[in-house]
Amino acid sequence: MKGIYIHIPFCAYKCNYCDFSTMTKQYQRIDEYFNLLKKEIIMYQDLTGEIDTIYIGGGTPNLVDSKYIEEVYKLLNDSFDLELKEFTIECNPEFVTKEKIESYKNIGIDRISLGVQTFNEEYNEFLGRGHNISHVLNSFEIISKYIDNISIDLIFGFPKQTLESIDNDLKYINKLNPTHVSWYNMILEPGTKFYKKFIEKNRNEDIEYEMYLKICNGLENYNHYEISNFAKDTYESKHNKIYWRDEEYYGFGLSSSGYINQKRYTNEFFYPNYKKRILKNEKPVSFLEEIDLEKKEFEFIITNMRLKQGLDLIEYMEKFNIDLYKNNKKMIDNWVDSGLLIYKNDRINFTDSGFFVSNSFFVDILM
């Protein structure tokens, strides 16, 4: 499989936890940005291979007029062999309109990723979000009239959040019954407002662990198929699985990343640099890395272990000629004995408890 990621950086406001490359209230640049984006896409149009998924993220993609999304899709359709199995766009609830969703549906978008973050209005204000619960409920109703596959995106573990607040979020999830839920543990990223304010304060990892288990237990009617992702039958994210299964994808737009022919690249993060490179008819790549065998071995472990099905040790042996279990028997057995890992039928995978401390496993396996 191959995918395409498109980054739309425009936002009406900057969330307190966001470290993405965004342009806040710079609406005068929308026309120019999309012209540059289309020039970039054309630079890649002679490459071959079927495209199975498109994911339009941001930023706030549904902030811009839907005509821009239509134009980008038309160019992609003219430039690549699209055999789409999934076409996603991220939306903020307060900018969802019937007209935009209808337009998305008409070009083949069949999945919406709705950025809710929390159903607690006081927390949403604290996070710097611009929507309320009414926006969420109204947008979900509008979307569901046109598109069945709706993912609700939430976060947990942010400063001041209580364990009990998870119950309120679960109540709304059960009420709306979306096909997919992404529920991420917040990371305090350098450069964000929250990082400056809270980085020196100790996080309560015990509470966050309890939150995670409460989420996993509360979403028991969903298939917990990846560390932070839960899906109804057949609604697992096909695009995100491209990342987790070490498959290829193009990244177009400001700060986006791609992975093609064993090379990973990242585009310019700052808009003036992105613009300058494209106007010089150069690909706006700021970072390029060849993935050597050693790195590929380790990344294969990480990406597969993110998934509930875990790592097939036979496949790993065939791919890299390494007996991972034999080389790490004591460590793996310790994780199994601790109830954090399952080893069965030549496959290892995390339990829910193991998922939460998975970074420690990756450190152990690297050593």
matplotlib code that plots the C-alpha trace (Angstrom):
import matplotlib.pyplot as plt

x = [0.0, 1.0, -0.6, -0.6, -0.6, -1.5, -0.8, -3.2, -1.6, -4.3, -5.9, -8.2, -6.3, -3.3, -4.0, -1.9, -0.4, 0.1, 3.6, 2.6, 3.5, 0.5, -0.5, -2.9, -5.4, -3.2, -6.1, -4.6, -2.0, -4.5, -4.5, -0.7, -0.3, -2.5, -0.7, 2.6, 1.2, 0.0, 3.4, 5.0, 2.6, 3.4, 7.1, 6.2, 3.7, 5.8, 6.4, 4.5, 2.5, -1.1, -2.2, -4.6, -5.2, -5.3, -5.2, -5.7, -4.5, -3.4, -3.9, -7.6, -8.4, -12.1, -11.3, -10.6, -13.1, -13.9, -13.0, -9.3, -9.7, -11.5, -8.6, -6.0, -8.0, -8.4, -4.6, -3.9, -6.3, -4.6, -1.1, -1.3, -2.9, -5.6, -7.2, -8.5, -9.6, -9.8, -9.9, -9.8, -10.0, -9.5, -12.2, -12.7, -16.3, -17.0, -16.1, -18.2, -21.0, -23.5, -22.0, -18.4, -19.3, -21.5, -18.5, -16.1, -18.6, -18.8, -15.0, -14.9, -13.9, -15.3, -13.8, -13.8, -11.4, -13.2, -10.9, -12.9, -10.0, -12.5, -16.2, -15.5, -16.1, -13.9, -11.0, -11.5, -11.1, -8.0, -6.6, -7.2, -9.9, -12.6, -15.5, -18.1, -20.2, -23.0, -20.6, -19.5, -23.0, -24.2, -21.2, -21.5, -25.1, -24.3, -21.4, -23.3, -25.9, -23.3, -20.4, -20.6, -17.0, -16.3, -13.4, -13.5, -10.0, -9.5, -6.5, -5.8, -3.2, -3.1, -2.4, -5.2, -7.3, -9.0, -9.4, -13.2, -13.4, -12.7, -16.1, -17.8, -15.9, -16.8, -20.5, -20.5, -18.6, -21.2, -24.0, -22.5, -21.2, -18.6, -16.9, -13.5, -11.8, -8.3, -7.4, -3.8, -1.7, -0.6, 3.1, 4.3, 6.2, 8.9, 7.7, 4.1, 2.4, 1.9, 5.6, 6.7, 4.1, 4.0, 7.3, 8.9, 5.9, 5.9, 3.3, 1.3, 2.0, 0.0, -3.1, -2.4, -2.0, -5.4, -6.9, -5.5, -6.9, -10.3, -10.3, -9.4, -12.1, -14.7, -14.2, -14.7, -17.1, -14.3, -11.4, -8.3, -6.1, -3.3, -1.9, -4.1, -6.7, -10.0, -12.3, -15.6, -15.4, -13.8, -13.2, -9.5, -7.6, -6.1, -3.9, -2.4, -1.6, 0.7, 2.8, 2.6, 3.4, 6.5, 4.8, 5.4, 3.7, 4.2, 4.0, 2.9, 2.7, 4.4, 6.3, 4.9, 6.9, 7.2, 8.8, 9.7, 12.4, 13.9, 14.3, 12.4, 12.0, 10.5, 9.5, 10.4, 8.7, 8.7, 6.5, 9.0, 11.5, 8.8, 7.8, 11.3, 12.2, 9.1, 9.5, 13.0, 11.4, 13.0, 11.3, 10.9, 12.7, 14.6, 15.6, 16.4, 17.5, 18.3, 17.0, 19.8, 19.3, 19.9, 17.5, 14.9, 15.2, 14.5, 11.7, 10.1, 9.8, 8.4, 5.8, 4.6, 4.5, 2.2, -0.4, -2.5, -1.5, 2.1, 5.3, 5.4, 8.8, 8.9, 8.4, 11.1, 13.5, 12.8, 13.2, 16.3, 17.8, 17.6, 16.1, 14.6, 13.3, 16.5, 18.6, 16.3, 14.8, 15.4, 14.1, 11.0, 10.2, 10.4, 7.9, 5.6, 5.9, 5.0, 1.7, 2.9, 3.6, 2.0, 4.3, 2.2, 2.5, 5.8, 4.3, 4.7, 2.2, 1.5, -1.3, -3.2, -0.9, 2.1, 1.0, 1.2, 4.9, 5.9, 8.7, 10.5, 10.3, 11.8, 14.7, 15.2, 15.1, 17.6, 20.0]
y = [0.0, 3.6, 6.7, 10.5, 13.0, 16.6, 19.3, 22.3, 24.7, 27.3, 27.8, 30.3, 29.9, 28.1, 25.4, 25.5, 22.1, 22.3, 22.1, 21.6, 24.0, 26.2, 29.7, 31.4, 33.9, 34.3, 33.9, 36.2, 33.5, 30.7, 31.2, 31.5, 28.4, 26.2, 27.3, 26.4, 23.0, 22.2, 23.0, 20.7, 17.8, 18.3, 17.7, 14.1, 13.3, 11.0, 8.5, 5.2, 3.0, 2.9, 5.2, 3.5, 6.3, 10.1, 11.9, 15.6, 17.0, 20.2, 22.7, 22.9, 21.7, 22.5, 26.1, 26.8, 26.9, 23.5, 24.6, 24.3, 20.7, 19.9, 21.5, 19.5, 16.3, 16.9, 17.4, 14.3, 12.3, 13.7, 13.0, 9.6, 6.3, 6.6, 3.3, 4.7, 2.5, 5.4, 9.2, 11.2, 14.8, 16.3, 18.7, 21.0, 20.9, 24.7, 24.9, 22.0, 23.0, 21.0, 22.6, 21.6, 18.0, 17.7, 18.9, 16.4, 13.6, 14.6, 14.2, 10.8, 11.7, 8.8, 9.4, 12.4, 12.8, 15.1, 17.0, 17.0, 16.5, 16.5, 16.8, 19.0, 22.6, 24.0, 21.8, 22.7, 26.4, 25.5, 23.6, 26.7, 25.1, 27.1, 24.8, 23.7, 20.5, 21.9, 22.4, 18.7, 17.3, 19.5, 18.7, 15.0, 15.1, 17.0, 14.7, 11.4, 12.4, 12.2, 10.1, 7.0, 6.6, 9.2, 9.1, 11.2, 12.3, 12.8, 13.5, 12.6, 13.3, 17.0, 19.3, 19.6, 16.8, 14.5, 10.7, 11.2, 13.4, 10.3, 8.9, 12.0, 11.6, 7.9, 8.9, 11.0, 8.4, 5.9, 8.3, 9.3, 5.8, 6.8, 4.1, 5.0, 6.6, 8.0, 8.8, 10.1, 10.7, 14.3, 15.0, 18.4, 19.5, 22.3, 25.6, 25.1, 27.3, 24.2, 23.2, 26.6, 26.6, 22.9, 21.2, 21.6, 20.2, 16.5, 14.6, 12.0, 8.9, 6.7, 8.8, 8.7, 5.0, 4.7, 7.0, 4.8, 1.6, 3.3, 4.3, 0.8, -0.8, 1.9, 1.2, -2.6, -2.5, -1.4, -3.3, -1.9, -2.4, 0.1, 1.8, 4.8, 3.7, 1.9, 0.8, -0.9, -3.9, -3.0, 0.7, 0.6, 3.5, 2.2, 5.3, 5.2, 1.5, 2.5, 4.2, 1.4, -1.3, 0.4, 1.0, 4.0, 7.3, 10.8, 14.0, 17.2, 20.6, 22.6, 20.4, 17.1, 13.9, 11.1, 7.7, 6.5, 4.0, 3.5, 7.3, 9.4, 13.1, 16.1, 19.3, 22.8, 23.8, 27.5, 29.0, 31.5, 28.6, 26.4, 29.1, 30.0, 26.4, 25.8, 29.1, 28.0, 24.8, 22.7, 20.1, 21.8, 19.0, 20.2, 16.7, 13.5, 10.3, 6.9, 4.1, 1.7, -2.0, -1.5, 1.4, -0.6, -3.6, -1.4, 0.6, -2.6, -3.7, -0.3, 0.0, -3.5, -3.5, -0.4, -2.7, -5.0, -8.0, -7.3, -8.6, -11.8, -13.3, -15.7, -12.7, -10.8, -13.7, -14.1, -10.3, -9.7, -13.1, -12.4, -14.6, -11.8, -14.0, -16.1, -12.9, -11.3, -14.3, -13.2, -9.7, -10.8, -13.5, -10.8, -8.7, -11.7, -12.6, -9.0, -9.2, -6.6, -8.8, -11.9, -14.4, -17.0, -18.8, -17.1, -13.6, -11.0, -8.3, -5.9, -6.2, -2.9, -2.3, -3.0, -0.5, 2.3, 1.5, 0.4, 3.0, 1.1, -2.1, -0.4, 0.9, -2.7, -4.3, -1.7, -2.4]
z = [0.0, -0.5, 1.0, 0.6, 3.4, 2.7, 5.3, 5.5, 8.1, 8.5, 11.9, 13.6, 16.8, 18.3, 20.9, 24.0, 23.4, 19.6, 18.1, 14.5, 11.8, 11.5, 10.3, 12.6, 11.1, 8.0, 5.6, 3.1, 2.3, 1.5, -2.3, -2.4, -0.2, -2.3, -5.5, -3.9, -2.7, -6.2, -7.6, -5.1, -6.0, -9.7, -8.9, -7.8, -10.5, -12.7, -9.8, -10.2, -8.0, -6.8, -4.1, -1.6, 0.9, 1.2, 4.5, 4.7, 8.1, 9.7, 11.0, 10.4, 6.9, 7.1, 7.9, 4.3, 1.5, 0.2, -3.4, -2.4, -1.2, -4.5, -6.5, -4.7, -5.1, -8.9, -9.2, -7.2, -9.4, -12.6, -11.2, -9.5, -9.9, -7.3, -6.2, -2.9, -0.1, 2.3, 2.0, 5.3, 6.2, 9.7, 10.9, 13.8, 15.1, 15.0, 11.2, 10.0, 7.6, 5.5, 2.4, 3.2, 4.1, 1.0, -1.1, 0.6, 0.0, -3.7, -4.3, -2.5, 1.1, 3.1, 6.6, 8.9, 11.8, 14.2, 16.7, 19.9, 22.5, 25.5, 26.1, 29.1, 28.2, 31.0, 29.9, 26.2, 27.1, 29.2, 26.1, 24.0, 21.8, 20.1, 20.2, 22.8, 23.2, 21.1, 18.2, 18.6, 18.7, 15.8, 13.6, 14.3, 13.2, 10.0, 9.1, 9.8, 7.2, 4.5, 5.8, 8.0, 9.0, 11.8, 14.1, 17.3, 18.4, 22.2, 24.5, 28.1, 30.7, 30.2, 33.2, 35.8, 34.2, 36.8, 36.5, 36.8, 33.7, 31.6, 32.6, 31.1, 27.8, 27.7, 28.2, 25.1, 23.1, 24.0, 23.1, 19.7, 18.9, 16.3, 14.2, 15.4, 18.5, 18.7, 22.3, 22.8, 25.9, 25.8, 25.3, 26.4, 23.3, 23.4, 22.0, 23.2, 25.8, 28.0, 27.8, 29.1, 31.9, 33.0, 32.0, 35.4, 37.2, 38.0, 36.0, 37.9, 35.8, 38.2, 37.5, 33.7, 33.9, 35.6, 32.9, 30.2, 31.7, 32.2, 28.5, 27.4, 29.6, 28.7, 25.0, 25.3, 22.4, 20.1, 18.8, 20.5, 17.5, 18.3, 21.4, 21.1, 18.6, 18.8, 16.0, 15.2, 12.9, 9.5, 10.5, 11.5, 10.0, 6.7, 6.3, 9.7, 9.3, 6.4, 9.0, 11.5, 8.9, 7.5, 4.1, 1.8, 1.7, 0.2, 2.3, 0.6, 2.2, 4.9, 7.4, 6.1, 6.0, 3.5, 3.2, -0.3, -1.5, 2.0, 2.3, 4.9, 4.2, 6.0, 4.3, 5.5, 8.8, 8.2, 5.5, 4.0, 3.5, 2.0, -0.4, -1.4, -2.3, -4.4, -6.3, -7.2, -8.6, -5.8, -3.6, -0.3, 1.6, 4.7, 6.0, 4.1, 5.7, 4.2, 6.5, 6.9, 7.9, 11.6, 11.9, 9.8, 12.1, 15.1, 13.4, 12.3, 16.0, 17.1, 14.3, 14.6, 18.4, 18.3, 16.9, 19.2, 17.0, 17.8, 16.1, 14.2, 15.2, 12.2, 9.8, 11.7, 11.3, 7.6, 7.0, 9.1, 9.8, 13.6, 16.2, 18.4, 21.1, 21.5, 21.6, 24.2, 26.0, 29.6, 29.0, 27.1, 29.7, 32.4, 30.6, 30.1, 33.8, 34.7, 32.7, 30.3, 27.2, 25.6, 23.9, 22.0, 18.6, 17.7, 18.2, 20.9, 21.7, 24.6, 27.1, 27.8, 30.8, 28.6, 26.0, 28.5, 29.3, 25.8, 25.6, 28.3, 26.3, 23.3, 25.4, 26.8, 23.3, 22.0, 24.7]

ax = plt.figure().add_subplot(projection="3d")
ax.plot(x, y, z, "-o")
ax.set_aspect("equal")
plt.show()
